[in-house]
Amino acid sequence: MMITTAMVEAAFNATAAQTGPRDADPFRKGDFVVYPAHGVGKVDRIGAEEIAGHRLNLIQISFDENRMTLRVPVGQARANGLRKLASPKKLAEILAVLRGRPRVSRLMWAKRGQEYLAKVNSGDPQLLAEVVRDLQQGADGSGASFSQRNLFEMAIERLAAEFAASAGSDKADALDLLTQTLREARAAGVPA
């Protein structure tokens, strides 16, 4: 398939929405941000680049954990779900969700798995906490299939990365905090 100038123009117009005043752009170089499909990254730079003969204002984000760099048009950043890290108040709410009772669903695993994956990829820390809470293993270590463990690990890793970046600590420490919170909830009588 041949790429025409009209196709490039259409793609440019669809992705290069006009940016508002500088105050409307909350992202700055050096900030940690959350991109829904990839988790926590760091803004390396914000600036114009020329792509296919057009100047685009882009936010460049690096994800050290998987050695990936992502460039997102400034005008589309919010629409793509890019956001700043959760506030300390929101993080406290997330710990409260983890202490809550797991939601039991009677849906077939295929449907539940799709719902959990959509929550994980939403980038919303509240939804990530719900996945972690609902998919934690039983006290005896039973009850989790491979796909359940996979979704649980993906959700808790992303949640731990956000906690670590917010607190300026190590991801392992944040992971310990989350697993300890889950253990305490289970020990306090909230069944897993």
Buried (B, 14 or more C-beta within 10 A) or exposed (E): EEEEEEEBEEBBEEBBBEBEEEEEBEBEEEBBBBBBEBBBBBBBEBEEEEBEEBEBBBBBBBBEEEEEEBEBBBBBBBEBBBBBBBEEEEBEBBBEBBBBEBEEEEEEEEEBBEBBBEBBBBBBBEBBBBBBBBBBBEEEEEEBEEBBEBBBEBBBBBBBBBBBBBBEEEBEEBBEBBBEBBEEBBEEEBEB
